[in-house]
Amino acid sequence: MTHPRHGLDEVIHSPVRFSIVATLAAAEKAEFGYVRDTVEVSDSVLSKQVGVLEKAGYVKVTKGYVGKRPRTWLALTPDGRAAFAAHCQALRAIAGDA
């Protein structure tokens, strides 16, 4: 029998990245500043961690404008949603709830 820890996603497992993905899982997309404030990290930390998630194919970054102000939106990709669901399932299995 395989231990459920093998189902954990190493990309998502970092506490900051897990928090980012959890925040994005609750919405279709979210503005960078909202995610930064929700996760309670600096712009640079969020940017670096989003880069890791984007490289893994879990997050899509979209840039645009609201009026004349530049904005960045973050969204989970379908692969990101699937990875988050599998990661959460593994955590529940480890905790004995599944």
C-alpha positions as CSV (number, residue, x, y, z in Angstrom):
1,M,0.0,0.0,0.0
2,T,1.3,3.4,-0.9
3,H,1.3,6.2,1.7
4,P,-0.9,9.1,0.8
5,R,2.0,11.6,1.1
6,H,3.1,10.4,-2.4
7,G,0.0,12.2,-3.7
8,L,1.2,15.6,-2.4
9,D,2.2,18.0,-5.1
10,E,5.7,19.4,-4.4
11,V,4.9,22.6,-6.3
12,I,1.8,23.4,-4.3
13,H,3.1,22.0,-1.0
14,S,5.0,25.2,-0.1
15,P,2.8,27.1,2.4
16,V,2.8,30.4,0.4
17,R,2.0,28.6,-2.9
18,F,-0.7,26.5,-1.2
19,S,-2.2,29.7,0.1
20,I,-2.1,31.3,-3.3
21,V,-3.7,28.3,-5.0
22,A,-6.4,28.0,-2.3
23,T,-7.2,31.7,-2.8
24,L,-7.5,31.3,-6.5
25,A,-9.5,28.1,-6.2
26,A,-12.3,30.1,-4.7
27,A,-12.7,32.4,-7.8
28,E,-12.5,32.4,-11.5
29,K,-9.7,35.0,-11.4
30,A,-8.3,37.4,-8.8
31,E,-6.4,40.7,-9.0
32,F,-2.8,40.5,-7.9
33,G,-3.2,43.0,-5.1
34,Y,-6.2,41.0,-3.7
35,V,-4.2,37.8,-3.6
36,R,-1.1,39.6,-2.1
37,D,-3.3,41.0,0.7
38,T,-5.2,37.8,1.3
39,V,-2.0,35.7,1.5
40,E,-0.2,38.5,3.5
41,V,3.0,38.6,1.4
42,S,4.9,41.3,-0.4
43,D,4.7,42.0,-4.1
44,S,8.1,40.4,-4.7
45,V,7.2,37.2,-2.8
46,L,3.9,36.8,-4.6
47,S,5.5,37.5,-7.9
48,K,8.2,34.9,-7.4
49,Q,5.8,32.3,-6.2
50,V,3.3,33.0,-9.0
51,G,6.2,32.5,-11.4
52,V,6.8,29.0,-10.0
53,L,3.1,28.2,-10.3
54,E,3.0,29.6,-13.8
55,K,6.0,27.6,-14.9
56,A,4.3,24.4,-13.6
57,G,1.2,25.3,-15.7
58,Y,-1.0,25.8,-12.6
59,V,-1.6,29.6,-12.9
60,K,-2.3,31.9,-15.8
61,V,-1.2,35.5,-15.5
62,T,-3.1,38.2,-17.5
63,K,-2.1,41.8,-17.7
64,G,-4.4,44.7,-18.7
65,Y,-5.7,48.0,-17.6
66,V,-8.5,49.4,-15.5
67,G,-8.8,52.9,-16.9
68,K,-5.2,54.0,-17.1
69,R,-4.0,51.9,-14.3
70,P,-2.1,48.6,-15.1
71,R,-3.5,45.5,-13.5
72,T,-2.5,41.9,-13.2
73,W,-5.0,39.1,-12.8
74,L,-4.3,35.6,-11.7
75,A,-6.3,32.5,-12.4
76,L,-5.9,28.8,-11.9
77,T,-5.6,26.7,-15.1
78,P,-7.6,23.5,-15.4
79,D,-4.3,21.6,-14.5
80,G,-3.9,23.9,-11.5
81,R,-7.4,23.1,-10.3
82,A,-6.9,19.4,-10.7
83,A,-3.5,19.5,-8.9
84,F,-5.0,21.5,-6.0
85,A,-7.9,19.0,-5.7
86,A,-5.5,16.0,-5.7
87,H,-3.2,17.7,-3.2
88,C,-6.1,18.4,-0.9
89,Q,-7.3,14.8,-1.2
90,A,-3.8,13.6,-0.2
91,L,-3.9,15.9,2.8
92,R,-7.3,14.6,3.9
93,A,-6.0,11.0,3.4
94,I,-2.9,11.7,5.5
95,A,-5.1,13.2,8.2
96,G,-7.3,10.2,8.1
97,D,-10.5,11.9,6.8
98,A,-10.7,10.1,3.5
